Amino acid sequence: MVFDENFKYRFSKEKYFQYIKNEGRYLSSVEKNFGKKYDGVKVKIINENQGLVDGVYQVMSVWCEKIN
């Protein structure tokens, strides 16, 4: 999945947590706190694969949901 400039996106902690688990890793406390804090926050698109939450933290497109 890539970001489409014609849509808006929000960060999804469920997709973020699932991505980490699919990589065979356990969630650290830092990752859990990040996911909970930024769940549902709108993403500013940087390029087709990366965006920003809170204007600072980079997120991947596979961690986000498309909104209307």
C-alpha positions in Angstrom: 0.0 0.0 0.0 1.2 3.5 -0.8 -0.2 6.9 0.2 -2.5 8.5 -2.4 -2.3 12.3 -2.3 -6.0 12.5 -3.1 -7.0 10.9 0.2 -6.5 11.6 3.9 -5.1 9.1 6.3 -5.0 8.4 10.0 -2.7 6.3 12.1 -4.0 2.9 13.3 -2.5 1.3 16.3 -4.1 -2.1 15.4 -2.3 -2.0 12.0 1.0 -0.8 13.7 0.8 -3.6 16.3 0.0 -6.2 13.7 2.9 -5.1 11.5 5.3 -5.5 14.4 3.9 -8.9 15.3 4.2 -10.1 11.7 7.9 -9.2 11.8 8.2 -11.8 14.6 8.9 -9.2 17.3 7.3 -8.5 20.6 5.8 -5.1 21.3 8.0 -2.9 23.5 6.5 -0.5 26.0 7.7 2.4 23.8 5.9 0.9 20.8 2.7 0.3 22.8 2.7 3.9 24.2 3.4 5.3 20.7 0.5 3.3 19.2 -1.9 4.3 22.0 -0.9 8.0 21.9 -1.2 8.5 18.2 -4.1 6.1 17.4 -6.6 8.0 15.1 -4.3 11.0 14.5 -4.3 12.4 11.0 -1.2 11.8 8.9 0.6 14.4 6.8 1.9 12.8 3.6 5.6 13.2 2.9 5.9 10.8 -0.1 4.1 7.7 -1.3 5.6 5.5 1.5 6.0 7.8 4.4 3.9 10.3 6.4 4.1 12.3 9.6 2.1 12.2 12.8 2.3 15.1 15.2 4.6 16.8 12.6 7.5 14.8 13.9 7.2 11.0 13.9 7.5 9.2 10.6 4.9 6.4 9.9 4.6 4.0 7.0 1.6 3.7 4.8 0.8 0.2 5.9 0.2 1.5 9.5 -2.5 3.8 8.3 -6.2 3.8 7.3 -7.7 5.8 4.5 -10.5 8.2 5.6 -13.0 10.2 3.5 
